[in-house]
Amino acid sequence: MSFLPYAVAAWICVVGLYGIVASRNLVHLAVCLTVTQSSTYVLLLAIGYVRGGGPPIFKGVELGTTAVDPVVQALTLTDVVVSVTVVALIIALALDAHEESGTADPDQLAELSG
Amino acid sequence: MSWIPPLVVAVPLLAAALVAGGDHVLPSRVQDAIGVAATAAVCAFGIVLMRESMSQDVIHWFGGWRPHSGAAIGIDFAVDPFGAGMVALVGAVAVLSLVYARMYLQELARLFDALLLLITAAICGFAMTGDLFNMFVWLELMGVAAYALTGFEVRQAGPLQGAVNFSIVNTIGGYLVVIGTALLYARTGALNFAQIGRTLAGEKPGGLLVVAMTLIVCGFFCKAAVVPFHLWLGDAYAVAPAPVCALFAAVMTEVGLFGVARVYWTVFDAPFGAHQQVERAFLIDLDGSRFCLHAVPNPAPALRVDDVHELHADASAINAARFPCPFVVVIAIKPQVGMRLRRQQAERVQFGLQVAELAEQPKNAFTLVVFNDGGSSAPAGIASRSRHR
């Protein structure tokens, strides 16, 4: 089992976090959040991967055929669905912020709110 | 009685849909009644569940996917008195904040009620679930409703800023929980708490388990606003409408600690508990008493103590009363006390253990001991960057 996918997941996570910290725009920040989140997809899929495994669909397949883990795929899908709502909400807040104060920069917003 | 747990979540969710869908159709009194009735029902269910779960946990397997030969594939709600108490508390606080919101925010749109019902359902689901990933889903649902409620008065820049900070920190916390969950799944091949715990029992805690536990605990601490993940709290509380603040302060931050307690005692106690006693007490050093208070704005039963002797006195008071509380949060307020404690490192650890032992008396107790050092040590760097200087 290669450790490369795990290294990639860790790297994506850290890069996303850096983007969140350094962000000057709320929309950019929301995108960075999805980048951080995609590290969880990579991690989950890497955990469930089986070398030489087929898709986990067992209709018309010989019993005992190797397949990748369907549980982590379900988890990834749930993760996507759940987190999309969060990102949608943050983007909606960013739009409102821009409409109200003419800026989407978190630091300037912080100054405005005192 | 295993039919109750799904109802606890379904009733407020259906009520939320009804309130949101019936906007402008149903008269406002009917909608108020729906909201209050649903949350009151949650509280009642919680009390019934508390009674029922005293002797044995109330367990409901969704879709009849019961475990076979020790392997749980389905998702369950497993209610113990701890979770049932949380449900009852959430229901009661939600009733009060709905009634209060009627007086406080008269001109608000109906969606406020729907969001409050949603967050009630999410916290109940979180308190009852027996599945680690399911816990994350409820956590995120709770988060989404909470972010929307925080930024409810979106016509001002302040609430926006508060809601954005809140949502970002908590979302990152959620991702940490997912990563930790994934690592645990990789290690054990299970997501059910009981099954993970059973698989890990009797094993030596390895590096992977330590990392998984750290990630999950940090993720929940973001929700609980425990130092150093507390920076969002001031922003969110400052801008959220008062009825929402009531719900946040009474229940939502405690939910984070609840999550840690639940995961620790079902999953990590088996591999870690037998090996290190110190594990029982999380000792957190920090600077500046306001950060302590900031971190725990409304601790369940917090003891504010100004002197070491008082601290001991209070500790023995807990002992005497056998506080039936899940969390004991001890905060040493005055810097001098912290300094004295700093000089007595050994005594401090011993004290942490002592408190932990006291707190252990009730089942599932969880102790968080926060000491204030007064001097300047490492965490000051994080703390001083708070916007609330």
Contacts between the chains, C-beta under 8 A, distances in Angstrom:
chain1	res1	chain2	res2	distance
A	13	B	175	7.7
A	13	B	179	7.3
A	17	B	172	7.2
A	20	B	168	6.6
A	20	B	172	7.2
A	26	B	164	6.5
A	29	B	168	6.9
A	33	B	168	6.8
A	33	B	171	6.0
A	33	B	172	7.6
A	36	B	172	6.7
A	36	B	175	5.8
A	37	B	175	5.8
A	39	B	175	7.7
A	39	B	179	7.5
A	40	B	175	5.8
A	40	B	178	4.6
A	40	B	179	5.9
A	40	B	182	6.8
A	43	B	179	6.1
A	43	B	182	5.1
A	43	B	183	8.0
A	44	B	178	7.9
A	44	B	182	5.1
A	47	B	182	5.7
A	47	B	185	6.5
A	47	B	186	4.3
A	71	B	185	7.4
A	71	B	191	7.4
A	72	B	182	7.4
A	72	B	185	7.1
A	75	B	133	5.7
A	75	B	178	8.0
A	75	B	181	7.9
A	75	B	182	7.5
A	75	B	185	7.7
A	78	B	133	7.2
A	78	B	137	6.2
A	79	B	178	6.1
A	82	B	136	7.8
A	82	B	137	5.9
A	82	B	140	4.4
A	82	B	141	7.4
A	83	B	140	7.1
A	83	B	171	7.3
A	83	B	174	7.7
A	85	B	140	7.7
A	85	B	144	5.2
A	86	B	140	6.6
A	86	B	143	6.7
A	86	B	144	5.9
A	86	B	147	7.5
A	86	B	167	6.6
A	86	B	171	5.1
A	86	B	174	7.8
A	89	B	144	6.0
A	89	B	147	5.5
A	89	B	148	6.3
A	89	B	167	6.5
A	90	B	147	7.8
A	90	B	164	6.7
A	90	B	167	5.6
A	90	B	168	7.1
A	90	B	171	7.9
A	93	B	147	7.7
A	93	B	151	5.7
A	93	B	154	7.4
A	93	B	160	5.7
A	93	B	163	5.7
A	93	B	164	5.4
A	93	B	167	7.3
A	94	B	164	7.5
A	96	B	151	7.6
A	96	B	154	4.9
A	96	B	160	5.9
A	97	B	157	6.8
A	97	B	160	4.6
A	97	B	161	7.6
A	97	B	164	7.3
A	100	B	154	7.8
A	100	B	155	7.0
A	100	B	156	7.2
A	100	B	157	5.4
A	100	B	160	6.8
A	101	B	157	4.8
A	106	B	161	7.6
A	106	B	164	6.8
A	109	B	157	6.1
A	109	B	160	6.7
A	109	B	161	4.7
A	109	B	164	7.4
A	110	B	161	5.7
A	110	B	387	6.5
A	112	B	157	4.5
A	112	B	158	7.9
A	112	B	161	7.5
A	113	B	157	5.2
A	113	B	158	3.9
A	113	B	160	7.7
A	113	B	161	4.4
A	113	B	162	7.5
A	113	B	239	7.8
A	114	B	158	7.4
